[in-house]
Amino acid sequence: MQQRLYYLSDETECDSAIVSSGEQDGRFFAILAATLFHPQGGGQLADGGWIDDCKVLSVESLGEAILHVTERLLPPGPVRLRVDADKRALHSRLHSAGHLIGTVGIDLGLRPDKAQHWPEASRVVFRMEETAPPEAGEWEDKVNHIVAQNLPRQCGIQDGARMVGFGRLPAFPCGGTHVRSLADIGRIRILSVKTKKDTVTVNYDIL
Ligand SMILES: [Zn+2]
């Protein structure tokens, strides 16, 4: 199994090795001994970047394997990985903001159902039982109040699952990338809170 270095490291460059590569359906792919690239999944988009000087077009999970779809066919052997640091930082900020919205929702008596932390299309969806959710402005105050506490990220393994939280806040099982401490998120903007039957969708962005 490939080592998922991004679970434990915020580095965006390292040495690795291609253990296998090939072509399928007109796309070239490489599998690495260890990778810094976060694949698309868990509500987070894939990292971009380069393997040596070859652009990584997408990063996909295939069972336990991570496929790096590359611009051209790369032979097995040692390589240098470079993750697009700006794109990674944006994804980590959006994703971490999603955690805080989840935390606020739980405090309000809602149950987090699913989430998507994509640039310009970020949202957290909750199931609602009895309590009607507050307006966007109240959510925004609550989440930014937590951001201002600048709590540090905490990662751990619990019952085989990677758990990620901030300070004393509840941790969530999560395979994504996150900011080191909450102030790195910046300001969270709650764009809308939409209620439909028993679901509440909180659309958000970061400034
Ligand atoms: Zn997460």
Boltz pocket constraint, residues with backbone or C-beta under 6 A from the ligand:
constraints:
  - pocket:
      binder: B
      contacts: [[A, 95], [A, 96], [A, 99], [A, 164], [A, 173], [A, 174], [A, 175], [A, 176], [A, 177], [A, 178]]
      max_distance: 6.0
